[in-house]
Amino acid sequence: MEISTITQAMQLHAQLIKTGHGKNTLSLSKLFNFTALSYSGNLSYARAIFDSIPCPNSYFWNTMIRAYSKSTEPEHALQLFLTMQHKDHKPDKFTYPFILKSCGCLRKTHEGKQFHALIYKSGLEFDRFIQNSLIHMYCDCGESNAAARVFEKMLEKDVVSWTSIIDGYVDDNRSTEALQLFGKMEKEGIEPNDATVVSVLRACADVGALDTGRKIHQIVEEKNFGKVNVSTALIDMYSKCGCIDSARKVFEKIEQKDVFAWTTMISGLASHGKSKEAIDLFETMVEMHVKPDVRTITAVLSACKNAGWVREGYSYLNKMEKRFGLRPTIQHYGCMVDLLARAGYLKEAEQLIKRMPIEADSVVWRNLIWACKVHGDKDRSDRLMNQHQHLQMDFKIKDSGTCVLFGNIYASTGEWSEKAKVRQLMNKKGLTKPKGSSKIETKGTIHEFVAGATSHPDAKKIYEKLDEITEDLILAGYQPKVSEVMLDIEDEEKALQLHHHSERIAVAFALISTNKDARIQIVKNLRSCEDCHNVMKLISKVYEREIVIRDRIRFHHFKNGNCSCGDYW
């Protein structure tokens, strides 16, 4: 009897019980496999079958553990493993991969390491399937160094091994190293599969490695990797590498577009300031009867935010639940608060925060407080800072953003003693302000620069070029906006600080290392300051070079002295 529904499975089970085969493992194996692993199965029913067997063999133990590892409650796999040990049933090479998968899903690093020790004691440490599972587990737990140690000890690495470690590096913000690993993989003669190219494209998107991304696109076409997730990764890569037109071409070629492809394209358009195109594409998506998800609405609200469209933003926020059955999250309310605040509707933004059915987090409040500073509403800024002093005391241990914001606002008003208190708090909490860094790809190599760094092999030439740029810009009318430097130093020193911001070093490097007609593309980890924004506009005009910078907020396309953001970011 072929089983296709849980009803059929239950009927078959009833027949087995009636005929006296209800505890026969051979008779139950097909039924058990369906209930445990089939999409149409029932995990609770599978467990009932499992519990009814007096002495389950390895197949039943491993299948039940595997089913739990794939479920929404993978902790049951770990509990069943303990039961397995108590009953003196020895795990084998088919048991551990699913146990390790469960540890990864639950982010249980300590337990994962214990299982690693058991694997070593069992003499299974060189089983390739188990080694690949260990890499996955450590990467899922954010332990990419431990994953790398397993990878390095492998006697024989397959495409799964390489893909797992590359993907883990990307997840751990080590995308540059992930691309280097891919280069080694190619030299080893390992053919990438569709999962590999998705991981590598994610790395390219992170660091702006357009040349490498185009190379991967060629591989995709040569090997005919036609899955929609590969195309979606290409759209994301081109969008984040500043080539929104190339992203659109990939999107248009997808025959069966899922919600992820639509959302990625809408988000890409929004980040490039093409808000009308993003909204039009969303409306087309709805007309095509593709239901948006919460990420789609976030992308739509981002499009409204980048254009300053308050009315449209409210409209889409209200439609979320009424039209699409989606409950707004803190990300959606935060996006709307940011939209209102940037547009100067500070009172309305504060009122929205108070009306929100979700408690505002530190990010929402600090976006409003920063907007108060930008728009010169010192009274509101002071009041909110006094009301929310707890934001700099109760933030998550890894979040230094609120402290940095408060310190900068104190510095902007010359309250240096208050800024010093914030600095003392950060030191006490062990927090540091993230360094500004800018990445640029030339000839397939990623170069990263931080403010004032001199470690690059071409540092001398770069700083000579920086001095030349400054002289040329001064002749063109540039005057440094020293108020952007939140340090208690002389204006001359502040100007020098601005002069050495990471994106300027990256541009100087690009000017001495690329062709005169080549577009300069930079990825920055923080929001560009207003002075650097003005400088990039001037450089694009004086040096007749197109410059594309992706900062933490959005894309800036500088050309002929203008920016695509219209100075609104």
Secondary structure, DSSP 4 states (H G I P E B T S, - for coil): ----SHHHHHHHHHHHHHTT-TT-HHHHHHHHHHHHHSTT--HHHHHHHHHH-SS--HHHHHHHHHHHHHSS-THHHHHHHHHHHHTTPPP-TTTHHHHHHHHHHHT-HHHHHHHHHHHHHTT-TT-HHHHHHHHHHHHHTT-HHHHHHHHHH-SS--HHHHHHHHHHHHHTT-HHHHHHHHHHHHHTTPPP-HHHHHHHHHHHHHHT-HHHHHHHHHHHHHHT---HHHHHHHHHHHHHTT-HHHHHHHHHH-SS--HHHHHHHHHHHHHTT-HHHHHHHHHHHHHTTPPP-HHHHHHHHHHHHHHT-HHHHHHHHHHHHHHH-----HHHHHHHHHHHHHTT-HHHHHHHHHH-SS---HHHHHHHHHHHHHTT-HHHHHHHHHHTGGGGTSS-TT--HHHHHHHHHHHHTT-HHHHHHHHHHHHHHT--PPPPEEEEEETTEEEEEETT---STTHHHHHHHHHHHHHHHHHTT----GGG--SSS-HHHHHHHHHT-HHHHHHHHHHHHS-TTSPEEEEESSPPPHHHHHHHHHHHHHTT--EEEE-SS-EEEEETTEETTTT--
